Amino acid sequence: MPELYATVFSIIPPVLAIVLALITKEVYSSLLAGIIVGALLYAKGNIILALQTMLYDENGGLVSNVASRGHAGVLIFCGMLFMLVYILNRSNSAEAFGIWAGKHIKTRIGAQIATVFLGMLIFVDDGFNCMTVGSVMRPITDRQKVSRAKLAYIIDSTAAPICIIAPISSWAAAVTTSVPEEMGINGFKMFIRLIPLNLYAFAALAMLFLLVFLRLDFGPMKKYEKNALEGDLFTVPTGNEESSYADAKEGRVSNTVLPLLVLIICSISGMLYTGGFFAGAGLMEAFADCDAVQALVTGAFTALVFTFVLYMLRRVISFRSFMECIPNGLKTMCGPMIILILSWNLSGMTQLLGIASYIHDLVEASAASFQMFLPFIIFLISVGLSFASGTSWGTFTILIPIICAVFQNNETLLMVSMAACLSGSVCGDHCSPISDTTIMSSAGAGCDHLSHVITQLPYALSSAGICAVGFLFSGILGARLGLAAAIAVTPVMLILEAAVMSGIKRHMHE
């Protein structure tokens, strides 16, 4: 084990990648630089060993990451979903749905709120949420001149924040299985009790509604929204803007709705099946034990086959045109796929450098001296670890066993600290440019990835500040009063923030 294992050096690779990405506005080379530095640190400067670590190490190498069943499943699912989206666009079905929805959604606010509610309805899995909401709502938000950056922000804010408070989701299963069984704690019951305490999820959603209804935009997003009103939806082009096709016949709304319904129904049914629901397991138990990757891949494949049969029977497009959509759909996925693979590789480097042990020691060292501030400290650590590694699941998988061990004799602090851990994990994931949810949100919205990151960051950090204050109060006040303060501070701070932003906006107009 290298001397640098479980030290502050373990956070250098992800921090370097993020800083370079924000400075250069070029994500591929930035991620690669972080991976190379991580491998060199792990190999103590040995170039041959560093190359072997980058490419072949079973815990963090490029080959092992792509070959991982979970990661390969995500790539296959995203690939098939991109194919489906491309087919819907080529058949003019997505455009037909946009025209139909445009008859009912006639304002920019209406288009954004419809996107929020659709995101809240698709709570089973965050990746599924990002791609589905993006493909359905793009024609509608484009028609109402909502920037792709704003669409990506809405998608991202209704993906992980919704999944982390939904009892029937892959996230609930991940949290449940992270609670140590040997401690006698029922993980699923704890997840249910943590829902009202998950401040970041509610703060992110409340921020969304405030920004939309009050028509408030600040930071880089203000420029993107101004450009969208003038007809430029992208500001920074992605190179994958959709185009129309002459060989497609007039679209029908059902040609979009039916494939998406099949996708949703089959994905949920697949989760129930892999969780043993049809073999006698309870509903909650089935979702807790399901194989989400297998279910989503099966659902996407079934939706593709159904779409093929439907379109051939209805003669929506020709057989040849349908087949052309398969490779063309995959081509549009190349950028997000490269980012995902490099992000997984970077995350593997940080694990090899012992970032989990480093964070474990950091929390344990703080427990004795700063007990009343621990929920606040745990929130900040969770944000930092999730932001640097790009994974919320990895973050709470690391921290939950530690928190359970430290606070097993103090139920109140246990619950608040667990809520702080989950909130911080989602917050860091929401902010991180190397998070798979962030990547899929920009891909689903058809937005330049770094444009999504820089426009979303001020909003996400505002919600994070509100949560930090809430968890600080919860630790200081203690017991039930502290829990009540943690819940109550979120709407109070959001109202104050909205008032401040409204005042700034009025002052600028004057």
SEVO-528686 format. One line per 2 residues: number of its first residue (from 1); their letters; for each residue x, y, z of C-alpha. Coordinates in nm, 4 decimals, m for minus. Layout:
N
NUM	a	X:Y:Z ~ ...
***
This chain:
510
1	mp	0.0000:0.0000:0.0000 ~ 0.1528:0.3370:m0.0961
3	el	0.2564:0.5905:0.1679 ~ 0.0062:0.8382:0.0192
5	ya	m0.2867:0.6039:0.0920 ~ m0.5707:0.7612:0.2962
7	tv	m0.4091:1.1056:0.3109 ~ m0.5077:1.4466:0.1812
9	fs	m0.3406:1.3453:m0.1477 ~ m0.6394:1.1184:m0.2200
11	ii	m0.8540:1.4220:m0.3037 ~ m0.5981:1.5840:m0.5394
13	pp	m0.7011:1.3977:m0.8621 ~ m1.0729:1.4888:m0.8560
15	vl	m1.0051:1.8437:m0.7392 ~ m0.7493:1.8884:m1.0185
17	ai	m0.9960:1.7543:m1.2791 ~ m1.2743:1.9847:m1.1619
19	vl	m1.0538:2.2953:m1.1468 ~ m0.9113:2.2275:m1.4935
21	al	m1.2595:2.1681:m1.6359 ~ m1.3855:2.4987:m1.4989
23	it	m1.0759:2.6882:m1.6213 ~ m1.0358:2.5313:m1.9653
25	ke	m1.4064:2.4583:m2.0246 ~ m1.2893:2.1275:m2.1758
27	vy	m1.3945:1.8228:m1.9785 ~ m1.2234:1.5302:m2.1568
29	ss	m0.8625:1.6436:m2.1070 ~ m0.9421:1.7628:m1.7539
31	ll	m1.0759:1.4225:m1.6483 ~ m0.7820:1.2492:m1.8152
33	ag	m0.5362:1.4775:m1.6312 ~ m0.6974:1.3856:m1.2977
35	ii	m0.6775:1.0142:m1.3831 ~ m0.3099:1.0381:m1.4827
37	vg	m0.2164:1.2279:m1.1646 ~ m0.4104:0.9772:m0.9512
39	al	m0.2385:0.6829:m1.1165 ~ 0.1072:0.8432:m1.0747
41	ly	0.0379:0.9125:m0.7071 ~ m0.0772:0.5545:m0.6541
43	ak	0.2274:0.4164:m0.8414 ~ 0.4662:0.6574:m0.6636
45	gn	0.5917:0.7895:m0.9964 ~ 0.6423:0.4514:m1.1640
47	ii	0.5125:0.5157:m1.5178 ~ 0.4663:0.1476:m1.6108
49	la	0.2715:0.0737:m1.2923 ~ 0.0699:0.3931:m1.3410
51	lq	m0.0335:0.2815:m1.6917 ~ m0.1314:m0.0619:m1.5612
53	tm	m0.3332:0.1009:m1.2839 ~ m0.5118:0.3372:m1.5235
55	ly	m0.6013:0.0707:m1.7749 ~ m0.6205:m0.2686:m1.6071
57	de	m0.6413:m0.2466:m1.2274 ~ m0.9472:m0.4463:m1.1199
59	ng	m1.0570:m0.1776:m0.8724 ~ m1.0121:0.1369:m1.0780
61	gl	m0.8751:0.0690:m1.4250 ~ m1.0440:0.1719:m1.7466
63	vs	m1.1040:m0.1847:m1.8663 ~ m1.2442:m0.3044:m1.5328
65	nv	m1.4759:m0.0037:m1.5112 ~ m1.6226:m0.0591:m1.8581
67	as	m1.6414:m0.4353:m1.7990 ~ m1.8212:m0.3849:m1.4652
69	rg	m2.1715:m0.5264:m1.4929 ~ m2.3315:m0.2151:m1.3438
71	ha	m2.1361:0.0310:m1.5584 ~ m2.1804:m0.1737:m1.8748
73	gv	m2.5521:m0.1894:m1.8033 ~ m2.5723:0.1882:m1.7652
75	li	m2.3930:0.2367:m2.0998 ~ m2.6221:m0.0118:m2.2760
77	fc	m2.9330:0.1465:m2.1240 ~ m2.8246:0.4977:m2.2221
79	gm	m2.7317:0.3766:m2.5711 ~ m3.0750:0.2235:m2.6297
81	lf	m3.2454:0.5297:m2.4849 ~ m3.0508:0.7569:m2.7227
83	ml	m3.1592:0.5290:m3.0103 ~ m3.5216:0.5588:m2.9005
85	vy	m3.5002:0.9376:m2.8724 ~ m3.3422:0.9610:m3.2184
87	il	m3.6181:0.7415:m3.3652 ~ m3.8899:0.9580:m3.2054
89	nr	m3.7283:1.2701:m3.3496 ~ m3.6813:1.1231:m3.6966
91	sn	m4.0429:1.0070:m3.7129 ~ m4.1614:1.3581:m3.6149
93	sa	m4.3391:1.1936:m3.3187 ~ m4.1602:1.4044:m3.0581
95	ea	m4.2405:1.7156:m3.2620 ~ m4.6071:1.6080:m3.2809
97	fg	m4.6131:1.5665:m2.9031 ~ m4.4620:1.9134:m2.8681
99	iw	m4.7303:2.0614:m3.0960 ~ m5.0039:1.8841:m2.8993
101	ag	m4.8614:1.9939:m2.5653 ~ m4.8133:2.3446:m2.7049
103	kh	m5.1897:2.3757:m2.7349 ~ m5.2155:2.3298:m2.3584
105	ik	m4.8806:2.4785:m2.2487 ~ m4.8701:2.8317:m2.3828
107	tr	m4.6168:3.0038:m2.1549 ~ m4.2532:2.9655:m2.0531
109	ig	m4.3611:2.9177:m1.6911 ~ m4.6058:2.6451:m1.7955
111	aq	m4.3373:2.4600:m1.9908 ~ m4.0957:2.4712:m1.6973
113	ia	m4.3554:2.3630:m1.4408 ~ m4.4664:2.0766:m1.6670
115	tv	m4.1021:1.9644:m1.6798 ~ m4.0777:1.9819:m1.2993
117	fl	m4.3901:1.7709:m1.2479 ~ m4.2862:1.5130:m1.5070
119	gm	m3.9501:1.4855:m1.3309 ~ m4.1278:1.4364:m0.9983
121	li	m4.3447:1.1605:m1.1461 ~ m4.0478:0.9588:m1.2745
123	fv	m3.8922:0.8770:m0.9373 ~ m3.7793:0.5180:m0.9926
125	dd	m3.4228:0.5939:m1.1053 ~ m3.2294:0.9164:m1.1643
127	gf	m3.0680:0.8107:m1.4932 ~ m3.4023:0.6966:m1.6292
129	nc	m3.5498:1.0287:m1.5132 ~ m3.2838:1.2402:m1.6869
131	mt	m3.3102:1.0739:m2.0262 ~ m3.6894:1.0342:m2.0343
133	vg	m3.7787:1.3851:m1.9161 ~ m3.5249:1.5365:m2.1530
135	sv	m3.6532:1.3520:m2.4592 ~ m4.0191:1.4316:m2.3841
137	mr	m3.9865:1.7966:m2.2813 ~ m3.7237:1.9290:m2.5245
139	pi	m3.9715:2.0089:m2.8045 ~ m4.2037:2.1847:m2.5578
141	td	m3.9399:2.3962:m2.3833 ~ m3.7785:2.4787:m2.7185
143	rq	m4.1119:2.6079:m2.8466 ~ m4.1449:2.8323:m2.5391
145	kv	m3.7848:2.9572:m2.5719 ~ m3.6530:2.8016:m2.2527
147	sr	m3.2751:2.7627:m2.2777 ~ m3.1308:2.4122:m2.2887
149	ak	m2.9215:2.5046:m1.9823 ~ m3.2398:2.5828:m1.7852
151	la	m3.3972:2.2569:m1.9030 ~ m3.0873:2.0645:m1.7892
153	yi	m3.1036:2.2362:m1.4487 ~ m3.4709:2.1444:m1.4042
155	id	m3.4028:1.7840:m1.5063 ~ m3.1058:1.7553:m1.2687
157	st	m3.3007:1.9098:m0.9795 ~ m3.5846:1.6589:m1.0162
159	aa	m3.3649:1.3513:m1.0613 ~ m3.1526:1.2668:m0.7550
161	pi	m3.3442:1.5035:m0.5184 ~ m3.6686:1.3182:m0.5993
163	ci	m3.5164:0.9678:m0.5934 ~ m3.3629:1.0226:m0.2487
165	ia	m3.7085:1.0897:m0.0946 ~ m3.8978:0.8220:m0.2916
167	pi	m3.9464:0.4935:m0.1017 ~ m3.9899:0.3065:m0.4308
169	ss	m3.6639:0.3805:m0.6082 ~ m3.3198:0.2385:m0.6726
171	wa	m3.1838:0.5031:m0.4328 ~ m3.3980:0.3750:m0.1461
173	aa	m3.2518:0.0297:m0.2077 ~ m2.8957:0.1701:m0.2092
175	vt	m2.9450:0.3534:0.1224 ~ m3.1196:0.0532:0.2788
177	ts	m2.8375:m0.1857:0.1925 ~ m2.5746:0.0605:0.3224
179	vp	m2.7047:0.0374:0.6821 ~ m2.5044:m0.2330:0.8691
181	ee	m2.7285:m0.5313:0.9497 ~ m2.5143:m0.6316:1.2484
183	mg	m2.6233:m0.3132:1.4308 ~ m2.9859:m0.4276:1.4397
185	in	m3.1116:m0.1234:1.2447 ~ m3.3846:m0.1724:0.9841
187	gf	m3.2442:0.0160:0.6866 ~ m3.5740:0.0640:0.5036
189	km	m3.7595:0.1915:0.8103 ~ m3.4729:0.4351:0.8709
191	fi	m3.4974:0.5559:0.5098 ~ m3.8695:0.6281:0.5571
193	rl	m3.8009:0.8233:0.8761 ~ m3.5290:1.0248:0.7027
195	ip	m3.7552:1.1504:0.4220 ~ m3.8882:1.4621:0.6029
197	ln	m3.5347:1.5462:0.7248 ~ m3.3688:1.5382:0.3831
199	ly	m3.3313:1.9130:0.3583 ~ m3.1421:1.9358:0.0314
201	af	m3.4086:1.7493:m0.1644 ~ m3.6802:1.9882:m0.0462
203	aa	m3.4580:2.2950:m0.0770 ~ m3.3694:2.2072:m0.4386
205	la	m3.7367:2.1585:m0.5295 ~ m3.8435:2.4766:m0.3490
207	ml	m3.5665:2.6668:m0.5284 ~ m3.6996:2.5389:m0.8611
209	fl	m4.0539:2.6621:m0.7980 ~ m3.9330:2.9995:m0.6694
211	lv	m3.7083:3.0601:m0.9698 ~ m3.9804:2.9618:m1.2166
213	fl	m4.2779:3.1417:m1.0620 ~ m4.0867:3.4567:m0.9664
215	rl	m3.9016:3.4561:m1.3014 ~ m3.5719:3.4967:m1.1208
217	df	m3.2459:3.4071:m1.2879 ~ m2.9005:3.5024:m1.1679
219	gp	m2.5426:3.4097:m1.2392 ~ m2.4526:3.2618:m1.5802
221	mk	m2.8089:3.1297:m1.6260 ~ m2.9354:3.4858:m1.6717
223	ky	m2.7325:3.5202:m1.9929 ~ m2.8476:3.1834:m2.1263
225	ek	m3.2145:3.2634:m2.0627 ~ m3.1787:3.6085:m2.2211
227	na	m3.0241:3.4511:m2.5311 ~ m3.3026:3.1908:m2.5434
229	le	m3.5662:3.4648:m2.5524 ~ m3.3822:3.6056:m2.8538
231	gd	m3.3866:3.2674:m3.0292 ~ m3.0507:3.1161:m2.9205
233	lf	m3.1415:2.8138:m2.7052 ~ m2.7839:2.6900:m2.6675
235	tv	m2.5457:2.9898:m2.6278 ~ m2.2705:2.7252:m2.6490
237	pt	m2.3669:2.4804:m2.9291 ~ m2.3462:2.1064:m2.8549
239	gn	m2.3004:1.9937:m3.2136 ~ m2.5912:1.7498:m3.1667
241	ee	m2.8857:1.9768:m3.2382 ~ m3.1812:1.7877:m3.3802
243	ss	m3.2795:1.8302:m3.7406 ~ m3.5927:1.7360:m3.9355
245	ya	m3.6115:1.4597:m4.1932 ~ m3.7894:1.4752:m4.5242
247	da	m3.8728:1.1034:m4.5387 ~ m4.0768:1.1115:m4.2145
249	ke	m4.4532:1.1378:m4.2344 ~ m4.6619:1.3671:m4.0157
251	gr	m4.6160:1.2674:m3.6534 ~ m4.8807:1.1426:m3.4121
253	vs	m4.8837:1.2022:m3.0377 ~ m4.9471:0.8338:m2.9653
255	nt	m4.6256:0.7468:m3.1514 ~ m4.4388:0.9189:m2.8678
257	vl	m4.6645:0.8376:m2.5725 ~ m4.6990:0.4626:m2.6348
259	pl	m4.3218:0.3838:m2.6550 ~ m4.2567:0.5898:m2.3407
261	lv	m4.5409:0.4155:m2.1543 ~ m4.3965:0.0783:m2.2530
263	li	m4.0531:0.1960:m2.1350 ~ m4.1876:0.3063:m1.7950
265	ic	m4.4169:0.0062:m1.7380 ~ m4.1561:m0.2504:m1.8416
267	si	m3.8818:m0.0849:m1.6338 ~ m4.0952:m0.0806:m1.3184
269	sg	m4.2218:m0.4347:m1.3852 ~ m3.8610:m0.5454:m1.4322
271	ml	m3.7661:m0.4007:m1.0943 ~ m4.0557:m0.5830:m0.9282
273	yt	m3.9643:m0.9076:m1.1050 ~ m3.5933:m0.8977:m1.0154
275	gg	m3.6886:m0.8091:m0.6579 ~ m3.9064:m1.1191:m0.6236
277	ff	m4.2461:m0.9472:m0.6157 ~ m4.4070:m1.2100:m0.8391
279	ag	m4.2563:m1.4833:m0.6224 ~ m4.4268:m1.3588:m0.3076
281	ag	m4.2083:m1.0713:m0.1844 ~ m4.3744:m0.7523:m0.0594
283	lm	m4.3811:m0.4377:m0.2731 ~ m4.1264:m0.2451:m0.0653
285	ea	m3.9080:m0.5520:m0.0209 ~ m3.9100:m0.6118:m0.3977
287	fa	m3.7937:m0.2583:m0.4741 ~ m3.5291:m0.2835:m0.2017
289	dc	m3.3884:m0.6062:m0.3496 ~ m3.4342:m0.5288:m0.7208
291	da	m3.1664:m0.5264:m0.9892 ~ m3.2258:m0.1764:m1.1278
293	vq	m2.9688:m0.2069:m1.4089 ~ m3.1161:m0.5305:m1.5421
295	al	m3.4687:m0.3877:m1.5207 ~ m3.3805:m0.0657:m1.7036
297	vt	m3.1908:m0.2434:m1.9817 ~ m3.4806:m0.4848:m2.0286
299	ga	m3.7305:m0.1990:m2.0284 ~ m3.5329:0.0002:m2.2873
301	ft	m3.4909:m0.3037:m2.5146 ~ m3.8609:m0.3883:m2.4927
303	al	m3.9523:m0.0277:m2.5737 ~ m3.7245:m0.0352:m2.8812
305	vf	m3.8812:m0.3582:m3.0089 ~ m4.2325:m0.2248:m2.9419
307	tf	m4.1502:0.0993:m3.1253 ~ m4.0192:m0.0954:m3.4244
309	vl	m4.3369:m0.3054:m3.4488 ~ m4.5632:m0.0012:m3.3951
311	ym	m4.3855:0.2122:m3.6541 ~ m4.3740:m0.0647:m3.9136
313	lr	m4.7457:m0.1441:m3.8718 ~ m4.8382:0.2251:m3.8905
315	rv	m4.5835:0.2906:m4.1649 ~ m4.4491:0.5866:m3.9702
317	is	m4.1044:0.5603:m4.1299 ~ m3.9419:0.3091:m4.3618
319	fr	m3.7540:0.0015:m4.2396 ~ m3.4287:0.1446:m4.3752
321	sf	m3.4804:0.4779:m4.1966 ~ m3.5525:0.2980:m3.8695
323	me	m3.2322:0.0973:m3.8991 ~ m3.0326:0.4124:m3.9770
325	ci	m3.1465:0.5551:m3.6438 ~ m2.9623:0.2803:m3.4521
327	pn	m2.6033:0.3907:m3.5302 ~ m2.7007:0.7584:m3.5542
329	gl	m2.8570:0.7445:m3.2078 ~ m2.5391:0.5878:m3.0705
331	kt	m2.3300:0.8614:m3.2334 ~ m2.5127:1.1262:m3.0282
333	mc	m2.4186:0.9320:m2.7145 ~ m2.0430:0.9297:m2.7818
335	gp	m1.9702:1.2498:m2.5860 ~ m2.1654:1.1595:m2.2695
337	mi	m2.0341:0.8011:m2.2881 ~ m1.6699:0.9170:m2.2910
339	il	m1.7356:1.1493:m1.9969 ~ m1.9069:0.8690:m1.8009
341	il	m1.6226:0.6235:m1.8606 ~ m1.3544:0.8773:m1.7666
343	sw	m1.5536:0.9788:m1.4570 ~ m1.5776:0.6172:m1.3420
345	nl	m1.2044:0.5795:m1.4025 ~ m1.1305:0.8921:m1.1959
347	sg	m1.3561:0.7690:m0.9163 ~ m1.1638:0.4406:m0.9188
349	mt	m0.8349:0.6288:m0.8800 ~ m0.9644:0.8127:m0.5729
351	ql	m1.0752:0.4831:m0.4166 ~ m0.7344:0.3282:m0.4821
353	lg	m0.5760:0.6256:m0.3050 ~ m0.7919:0.5540:0.0015
355	ia	m1.0326:0.8445:0.0012 ~ m1.2826:0.6316:0.1973
357	sy	m1.0365:0.5668:0.4799 ~ m0.9276:0.9316:0.4790
359	ih	m1.2859:1.0504:0.5249 ~ m1.3488:0.7792:0.7896
361	dl	m1.0553:0.9011:0.9982 ~ m1.1612:1.2633:0.9515
363	ve	m1.5112:1.1986:1.0872 ~ m1.3921:0.9837:1.3785
365	as	m1.1381:1.2481:1.4816 ~ m1.4151:1.5098:1.4915
367	aa	m1.6665:1.3029:1.6848 ~ m1.5354:1.3577:2.0355
369	sf	m1.4571:1.7286:2.0265 ~ m1.7293:1.8667:1.7996
371	qm	m2.0327:1.6483:1.8673 ~ m2.2903:1.9292:1.8481
373	fl	m2.1473:2.0436:1.5155 ~ m2.1225:1.6944:1.3659
375	pf	m2.4410:1.7078:1.1530 ~ m2.3068:2.0293:0.9991
377	ii	m1.9569:1.8783:0.9566 ~ m2.0986:1.5557:0.8099
379	fl	m2.3031:1.7568:0.5615 ~ m1.9933:1.9481:0.4456
381	is	m1.7832:1.6309:0.4245 ~ m2.0579:1.4552:0.2264
383	vg	m2.0808:1.7488:m0.0142 ~ m1.7040:1.7546:m0.0633
385	ls	m1.6651:1.3789:m0.1058 ~ m1.9608:1.3494:m0.3440
387	fa	m1.8450:1.6529:m0.5439 ~ m1.4885:1.5237:m0.5720
389	sg	m1.5755:1.1622:m0.6526 ~ m1.8852:1.2339:m0.8628
391	ts	m2.0913:0.9683:m0.6865 ~ m2.3556:1.0144:m0.4192
393	wg	m2.4057:0.6391:m0.3806 ~ m2.0357:0.5899:m0.3145
395	tf	m2.0438:0.8741:m0.0616 ~ m2.3286:0.7522:0.1563
397	ti	m2.2071:0.3922:0.1241 ~ m1.8805:0.5094:0.2833
399	li	m2.0305:0.7354:0.5500 ~ m2.3491:0.5594:0.6641
401	pi	m2.1704:0.2710:0.8476 ~ m1.9432:0.5264:1.0184
403	ic	m2.2375:0.7402:1.1320 ~ m2.4274:0.4354:1.2605
405	av	m2.1244:0.3283:1.4645 ~ m2.0583:0.6769:1.6098
407	fq	m2.4201:0.7598:1.7027 ~ m2.5710:0.4186:1.7784
409	nn	m2.6506:0.5300:2.1361 ~ m2.7958:0.8707:2.0409
411	et	m3.1021:0.8254:1.8205 ~ m3.1660:1.1959:1.7649
413	ll	m2.8130:1.2745:1.6453 ~ m2.8114:0.9489:1.4475
415	mv	m3.1185:1.0559:1.2486 ~ m3.0005:1.4135:1.1918
417	sm	m2.6499:1.2999:1.0942 ~ m2.7886:1.0393:0.8542
419	aa	m3.0096:1.3071:0.6976 ~ m2.7065:1.5366:0.6709
421	cl	m2.5127:1.2570:0.5004 ~ m2.7862:1.1899:0.2428
423	sg	m2.8459:1.5614:0.1811 ~ m2.4757:1.6292:0.1365
425	sv	m2.4319:1.3296:m0.0931 ~ m2.7117:1.4487:m0.3233
427	cg	m2.5881:1.8094:m0.3092 ~ m2.2305:1.7200:m0.4069
429	dh	m2.3595:1.4935:m0.6824 ~ m2.5848:1.7772:m0.8046
431	cs	m2.2907:2.0202:m0.8233 ~ m2.0213:1.7887:m0.9548
433	pi	m1.9267:1.8086:m1.3251 ~ m1.8102:1.4455:m1.3141
435	sd	m2.1332:1.3049:m1.1672 ~ m2.3181:1.0621:m1.3954
437	tt	m2.6479:1.2344:m1.3100 ~ m2.5065:1.5731:m1.4115
439	im	m2.3694:1.4217:m1.7323 ~ m2.6986:1.2511:m1.8206
441	ss	m2.8975:1.5665:m1.7395 ~ m2.6965:1.7694:m1.9899
443	ag	m2.7206:1.4845:m2.2418 ~ m3.0959:1.4459:m2.1910
445	ag	m3.1487:1.8187:m2.2373 ~ m2.9170:1.8369:m2.5387
447	cd	m2.7091:2.0972:m2.3549 ~ m2.3327:2.1541:m2.3560
449	hl	m2.2090:1.9771:m2.0434 ~ m1.9966:2.2554:m1.8958
451	sh	m2.2727:2.5072:m1.9738 ~ m2.5034:2.2985:m1.7560
453	vi	m2.2458:2.2830:m1.4764 ~ m2.1672:2.6555:m1.4581
455	tq	m2.5309:2.7678:m1.4882 ~ m2.6568:2.5214:m1.2271
457	lp	m2.3837:2.5738:m0.9679 ~ m2.5068:2.9078:m0.8198
459	ya	m2.8552:2.7636:m0.7655 ~ m2.7277:2.4384:m0.6150
461	ls	m2.4887:2.6237:m0.3828 ~ m2.7734:2.8498:m0.2658
463	sa	m2.9720:2.5415:m0.1638 ~ m2.6579:2.3952:m0.0035
465	gi	m2.6108:2.7097:0.2095 ~ m2.9675:2.6828:0.3354
467	ca	m2.9151:2.3180:0.4303 ~ m2.5863:2.3910:0.6053
469	vg	m2.7607:2.6441:0.8315 ~ m3.0385:2.3933:0.9018
471	fl	m2.8016:2.1151:1.0050 ~ m2.5956:2.3572:1.2128
473	fs	m2.9075:2.4473:1.4121 ~ m3.0090:2.0840:1.4476
475	gi	m2.6796:1.9897:1.6115 ~ m2.6634:2.2894:1.8478
477	lg	m3.0244:2.2844:1.9686 ~ m3.0421:1.9082:2.0022
479	ar	m3.3314:1.6634:2.0528 ~ m3.6735:1.7361:1.8987
481	lg	m3.6222:2.1116:1.8958 ~ m3.3164:2.0645:1.6789
483	la	m3.5029:1.8369:1.4390 ~ m3.7854:2.0898:1.4114
485	aa	m3.5335:2.3690:1.3442 ~ m3.3660:2.1600:1.0733
487	ia	m3.6983:2.1186:0.8933 ~ m3.8296:2.4711:0.9515
489	vt	m3.5175:2.6613:0.8474 ~ m3.5431:2.5566:0.4821
491	pv	m3.8643:2.7411:0.3846 ~ m3.7684:3.0402:0.6010
493	ml	m3.4294:3.0767:0.4321 ~ m3.5816:3.0245:0.0876
495	il	m3.8350:3.3039:0.1474 ~ m3.5567:3.5364:0.2640
497	ea	m3.3435:3.4458:m0.0366 ~ m3.6351:3.5049:m0.2730
499	av	m3.6939:3.8459:m0.1152 ~ m3.3262:3.9383:m0.1547
501	ms	m3.3198:3.8236:m0.5180 ~ m3.6406:4.0158:m0.5914
503	gi	m3.4859:4.3281:m0.4419 ~ m3.1713:4.2838:m0.6519
505	kr	m3.3828:4.2398:m0.9641 ~ m3.5881:4.5543:m0.8954
507	hm	m3.2712:4.7521:m0.8254 ~ m3.1170:4.6422:m1.1565
509	he	m3.4277:4.7481:m1.3476 ~ m3.4279:5.0868:m1.1779
***
